């Protein structure tokens, strides 16, 4: 599958809280035409907000929508439910645990 998307990142401060926001969505661009045999994901949207939990950790809020269109094989749906999404969340947790206060100052 191929994604053609734009992404925007903002660092916000709201009522003394630092919140890091990442927004992404699929787009159509003329210089990236669709190719035969490759699934183009035309329906993709992601919103991510990360903030400190005040105890040395962080809270992550995420909205994710992905519509590759067409028929999705049942084995792929089963893999995503059983392994893909849980592994993504574990990777996200590991990344958050490795994120330190000095990283915020960069």
N, C-alpha and C positions, 0 to 999 in steps of 0.2 A: 504494500500500500504506500502511496505517496501523499504527502500533505504539502499544500502550498498555503502558507499562512503568514500573518503579520503578528508581531508580539510587541507589547509595550510594557514598560516597567516604571513604577513610581515608588518613591519613598515618601510616606505621609506621616505627619504628626497631628494626631487628633486628641485633644484633651490630655496632652502629655504622653500619649501612647505612640510609639513608633510602629508603624504598620507598613510592611513591604507588600506591594500589590503587583501582580503580573497578570496581564490580560492577553489573550491570543484568540484569533479567529481565522477561519479559512477565507481565502480570497481567490478571485479569478484574475490572472494576469496573462496578457497576450504573449509575452516572451517565454512562458512555461506552458506550452500546449499539452493537451492530454495525449497519451501514447497508448496504442493498442496493446492489450495484454497486461496493462498496469492499472490497478484500481486507484482512481483519484478520489480522495475523500473531500467532497465538496461541502459537507456539513460538519464543521468542527468548531467548537467554542470552549474556551477554558478560562476560568477566573480563579485566581489564587491569592489569598491574603495570609501573611505570616506575621505574628507578633509574639513578643515575650509573654510567658505565663507568669513572670514575676518571681519564679523559683529556679532560675537557671535553665529553664526549658523554653519551649515555644508552643504556640497553638497555631495550627494550620487549618484554614478553611478553604475548601476547593469545590468548584462546580465544574463538571466536565461533561461535554456532549460530543459524541462522535458518531456520524452516520455514514458508513462507507457505501451505502446503497446496495442494491442487489440482494442475492441470497447469501447468507453467511453459513458456512458449514457448521453442523451441530458440534463437531469435535472442537472447532475454534471457540464457539460460545462456551463450551464446557471448560476448555483450557483457561479462557479469560476469567471465568467465575472461580475456578478452583486454584489457579496459579498466577495468572497475569496480574489481576488487581491486587490480591494479597501481597505478591512480591513487590509491586510498585509501592504499596503503602509501607512495607518494611524498608525499602530503599529510601523512601521519604523520611521515615523516622530516623534511620541511621544518619542521613544527611543533616537533619535538625540537631541530632545529638552531637555531631562534630562541628557545629556552628558555634563560634565563641563570640564574646562581646567585642573582641578586637576586630572580628570580621565585619561587624556593623559599622565601625569607624572608617572602613576603606572607602 
